[in-house]
């Protein structure tokens, strides 16, 4: 939450989206989070309704490197993915404003 509240400028919209997700979240012990749930460090495969099919590791902004398959939680996709489980779909707004559905197809937890 601290990271998201400190964001301004063009990224403020994504930070607001992340804050909305965090507001809905329940804090539980790490041992209670199922392995099929997306969290920081998870390797997530997903599809969107426009045929986008990718696999990324969800990371903090300083670690992000899309060419290495690492997407920041402070991107539209990263903020949408956090907390989802395999098989779940969420409405998602692409950077170009298109309204899409995003479905998690696989979640792996990094070691």
C-alpha positions in Angstrom: 0.0 0.0 0.0 2.8 2.4 0.8 4.3 1.9 -2.7 0.9 2.5 -4.4 0.1 5.6 -2.4 3.4 7.3 -3.3 2.7 7.1 -7.1 1.7 10.2 -9.0 1.6 11.2 -12.7 0.7 8.8 -15.4 1.1 5.7 -13.2 -1.4 7.1 -10.6 -4.3 5.3 -12.5 -2.6 2.0 -12.1 -1.7 2.7 -8.5 -5.4 3.5 -7.9 -6.3 0.1 -9.5 -3.8 -1.6 -7.2 -5.2 0.2 -4.2 -8.7 -1.0 -5.1 -7.4 -4.6 -5.2 -5.7 -4.2 -1.9 -8.8 -2.7 -0.3 -10.7 -5.8 -1.2 -8.0 -8.2 0.0 -7.9 -10.1 3.2 -4.6 -10.4 5.0 -3.8 -14.0 5.9 -0.7 -15.9 6.8 1.5 -16.9 3.9 0.9 -20.6 4.7 -2.9 -20.0 4.2 -2.5 -18.7 0.6 -3.1 -21.5 -1.9 -0.4 -22.2 -4.4 -2.9 -21.4 -7.1 -3.2 -17.8 -6.0 -1.1 -15.0 -7.7 1.2 -13.2 -5.3 4.4 -11.3 -5.5 7.0 -13.6 -7.2 4.4 -15.9 -8.8 4.9 -17.1 -12.4 1.6 -16.5 -14.0 0.2 -17.7 -17.3 -2.9 -15.9 -18.6 -4.9 -15.2 -21.7 -7.1 -12.2 -22.6 -10.2 -12.1 -24.7 -8.3 -10.6 -27.6 -6.0 -13.6 -27.8 -3.0 -12.3 -25.8 -1.4 -15.4 -24.2 1.6 -14.8 -22.0 3.6 -15.9 -18.9 5.2 -13.4 -16.6 6.7 -13.3 -13.1 5.0 -10.7 -10.9 7.6 -8.4 -9.4 8.1 -5.0 -7.7 8.7 -2.1 -10.0 12.5 -2.1 -9.5 12.8 -5.7 -10.7 10.6 -5.3 -13.7 12.0 -6.3 -17.1 9.4 -7.3 -19.7 12.1 -8.8 -22.0 13.0 -11.2 -19.2 9.4 -12.0 -18.5 9.1 -9.9 -15.3 6.1 -7.6 -15.0 5.6 -5.0 -12.3 2.6 -5.1 -10.0 2.3 -1.4 -10.9 1.3 -2.1 -14.5 -2.3 -2.7 -15.6 -1.7 -6.4 -16.0 0.2 -6.8 -12.8 -2.4 -5.0 -10.7 -5.1 -7.1 -12.4 -3.3 -10.4 -11.7 -2.5 -10.0 -8.0 -4.8 -12.2 -5.9 -6.4 -14.1 -8.7 -6.4 -18.0 -8.8 -6.1 -20.4 -11.6 -9.3 -20.4 -13.7 -10.5 -17.0 -12.5 -11.3 -14.2 -14.9 -11.3 -10.5 -14.2 -12.4 -7.5 -16.3 -9.3 -5.7 -17.4 -8.7 -2.4 -19.2 -5.7 -2.5 -21.6 -3.4 0.5 -21.9 -5.2 1.5 -25.1 -8.5 1.6 -23.2 -10.1 -1.6 -24.6 -12.2 -3.5 -22.1 -11.1 -7.2 -22.0 -11.3 -10.2 -19.9 -8.1 -11.7 -18.4 -8.1 -15.3 -17.3 -5.4 -17.0 -15.3 -4.5 -20.3 -16.7 -1.6 -21.4 -14.5 0.2 -20.2 -11.4 3.6 -21.3 -10.2 5.3 -20.2 -7.0 9.0 -19.3 -7.2 11.3 -21.2 -5.0 
